[in-house]
Amino acid sequence: MRIYEGSPRQDWEEVLRSIGAYADREQLKELLLLELDGGFVLQGLALPPQGAAAEGFGTLAKRTHELTDEQVAELMELAVEHRGDATDDQPHPDIEHYYELSMRVVGAYIDSQKAHDVFLFEQDGSYVVRLFASAGTRGAGHQLAEFTRDEIMAMIQSAPEHRQSGSPAQAPVPEAKAPAAEES
């Protein structure tokens, strides 16, 4: 989160991991996340709540959640309390904590870019991320990165090695398929 008012967000890995865990609990799919000054807009598709009208049963409906910085801080605290509750830390796209794991590695990538003004969307396990890097950093301006489902899965699989070695968490993107960066 923010270190002090007006500063850029810090530790995207933990922020996005916590939001991903929230998306898992809400059973959202096909995510869209937009950073706002005071939080995020999270949108996804979900089954209608139990007891919904019969004609709408079984169809996906768009859900939009506005998460303030304070709510994200609460989600981060909740995530710390439940740390270690998952049955395993390996990628299985159909398990409950898939978004927790996939958004965590995307967050590590964002941390490595030292960027802000994050916008991302996910479809079928692939992510497109738009970041803004400040002047004076590598590639100032808007940058786009795309991660295929296979790249996300590989990043999740290699993440425990980075944590065990004590090295800074960085998204290990395969050399041959590095995300394309574009400036605007």
Legacy VTK file of the C-alpha trace (Angstrom):
# vtk DataFile Version 3.0
C-alpha trace
ASCII
DATASET POLYDATA
POINTS 184 float
0.000 0.000 0.000
1.058 3.614 0.210
3.851 4.542 2.609
2.394 8.026 3.095
-0.329 10.119 1.473
0.476 10.913 -2.132
3.198 8.304 -2.527
2.972 5.528 -5.110
1.786 2.102 -4.018
4.386 -0.229 -2.644
4.580 -4.031 -2.786
2.290 -4.799 -5.701
2.992 -8.492 -5.153
1.131 -8.472 -1.827
-1.564 -6.011 -2.969
-2.483 -8.063 -6.038
-2.155 -11.350 -4.163
-4.745 -10.109 -1.649
-7.071 -8.809 -4.364
-6.645 -12.120 -6.198
-7.644 -14.031 -3.060
-10.726 -11.795 -2.825
-11.569 -12.558 -6.488
-11.212 -16.281 -5.702
-13.601 -16.002 -2.729
-16.109 -14.036 -4.810
-15.732 -16.650 -7.591
-14.980 -13.994 -10.192
-13.593 -14.839 -13.629
-12.376 -12.720 -16.562
-10.998 -9.982 -14.290
-10.479 -6.298 -14.964
-8.587 -4.191 -12.422
-8.145 -0.426 -12.577
-6.108 1.557 -10.062
-7.789 4.714 -8.752
-6.353 7.475 -6.553
-7.912 5.924 -3.444
-8.169 2.243 -4.338
-9.243 0.009 -7.209
-12.163 -1.004 -9.359
-12.328 -4.792 -9.690
-14.729 -6.224 -12.222
-15.374 -9.808 -13.183
-17.943 -12.323 -14.251
-19.653 -14.488 -11.641
-22.638 -16.761 -11.262
-25.695 -14.972 -9.893
-26.248 -15.286 -6.147
-28.147 -18.317 -4.836
-31.891 -17.839 -5.116
-31.688 -15.655 -8.239
-34.570 -15.774 -10.689
-34.805 -19.090 -12.543
-34.372 -17.532 -15.996
-30.998 -16.082 -14.958
-29.753 -19.183 -13.162
-26.476 -20.528 -14.465
-25.588 -17.490 -16.555
-22.636 -15.300 -15.739
-23.292 -11.738 -14.622
-20.861 -8.827 -14.483
-19.920 -7.798 -10.936
-18.141 -4.576 -10.086
-16.451 -3.936 -6.738
-14.849 -0.673 -5.680
-12.080 -1.459 -3.203
-10.739 1.491 -1.227
-7.135 1.535 -0.027
-8.462 0.824 3.473
-10.392 -2.221 2.241
-7.313 -3.490 0.395
-5.291 -3.081 3.613
-7.934 -5.213 5.381
-7.717 -7.816 2.592
-3.931 -7.867 3.033
-4.301 -8.425 6.789
-6.805 -11.219 6.143
-4.407 -12.803 3.641
-1.613 -12.804 6.235
-3.938 -14.504 8.744
-4.743 -17.241 6.215
-1.210 -17.657 4.935
-0.367 -21.342 4.745
-4.029 -22.457 4.616
-3.845 -23.397 0.927
-3.562 -27.087 0.179
-0.535 -26.424 -2.010
1.388 -23.597 -3.642
1.405 -25.051 -7.147
-0.640 -23.786 -10.061
-3.929 -25.468 -10.818
-6.114 -23.064 -12.824
-9.336 -24.610 -11.545
-8.519 -24.407 -7.821
-9.842 -21.715 -5.526
-6.596 -19.828 -5.065
-5.651 -19.498 -8.752
-6.147 -15.709 -8.848
-4.247 -15.332 -5.594
-1.243 -17.057 -7.172
-1.482 -15.581 -10.672
-2.013 -11.996 -9.528
0.838 -12.400 -7.062
3.339 -13.118 -9.858
1.905 -10.301 -11.988
2.375 -8.032 -8.949
6.003 -9.151 -8.670
6.476 -8.171 -12.311
4.955 -4.727 -11.626
7.259 -4.304 -8.607
10.251 -5.072 -10.834
9.119 -2.343 -13.252
8.708 0.261 -10.463
5.524 1.426 -12.149
2.181 2.849 -11.094
-1.227 3.630 -12.612
-1.935 -0.035 -13.099
-4.648 -1.365 -15.372
-4.931 -5.055 -16.104
-7.349 -7.525 -17.478
-7.380 -11.289 -17.528
-9.119 -13.649 -19.898
-8.790 -17.426 -19.825
-5.735 -17.182 -17.566
-3.820 -14.715 -19.783
-3.116 -11.163 -18.628
-2.604 -7.839 -20.353
-1.096 -5.194 -18.079
-0.757 -1.470 -18.764
1.638 0.406 -16.505
2.918 3.935 -16.281
6.581 4.440 -15.498
7.711 7.851 -14.261
10.300 9.956 -16.035
13.799 8.957 -15.052
12.937 5.253 -14.955
13.515 2.696 -17.651
10.944 3.230 -20.379
9.111 6.300 -19.061
5.493 6.464 -20.231
2.817 3.833 -20.696
3.993 0.276 -21.216
2.047 -2.830 -22.164
2.950 -6.364 -21.150
1.137 -9.548 -22.055
1.439 -12.851 -20.241
-0.026 -16.005 -21.738
-1.622 -18.633 -19.523
1.473 -20.844 -19.979
3.797 -18.004 -18.948
1.673 -17.304 -15.851
1.772 -20.994 -14.925
5.576 -21.083 -15.367
5.938 -17.926 -13.251
3.809 -19.468 -10.480
5.844 -22.689 -10.579
9.161 -20.852 -10.239
7.982 -18.368 -7.569
8.687 -20.682 -4.570
12.325 -21.008 -5.699
12.717 -17.223 -5.565
11.149 -17.059 -2.097
13.332 -19.900 -0.750
16.521 -18.398 -2.131
15.740 -15.105 -0.425
16.140 -13.236 -3.690
13.752 -10.393 -4.385
10.501 -11.617 -5.844
10.617 -10.939 -9.544
8.462 -12.389 -12.242
10.592 -14.945 -14.101
9.404 -14.416 -17.669
10.825 -16.961 -20.130
13.531 -15.352 -22.309
12.018 -16.392 -25.641
8.580 -15.070 -24.758
9.316 -11.889 -22.806
6.293 -9.583 -22.644
6.182 -7.031 -25.430
6.584 -3.499 -24.136
5.148 -0.583 -26.051
5.401 3.074 -25.227
2.749 5.621 -26.008
LINES 1 185
184 0 1 2 3 4 5 6 7 8 9 10 11 12 13 14 15 16 17 18 19 20 21 22 23 24 25 26 27 28 29 30 31 32 33 34 35 36 37 38 39 40 41 42 43 44 45 46 47 48 49 50 51 52 53 54 55 56 57 58 59 60 61 62 63 64 65 66 67 68 69 70 71 72 73 74 75 76 77 78 79 80 81 82 83 84 85 86 87 88 89 90 91 92 93 94 95 96 97 98 99 100 101 102 103 104 105 106 107 108 109 110 111 112 113 114 115 116 117 118 119 120 121 122 123 124 125 126 127 128 129 130 131 132 133 134 135 136 137 138 139 140 141 142 143 144 145 146 147 148 149 150 151 152 153 154 155 156 157 158 159 160 161 162 163 164 165 166 167 168 169 170 171 172 173 174 175 176 177 178 179 180 181 182 183
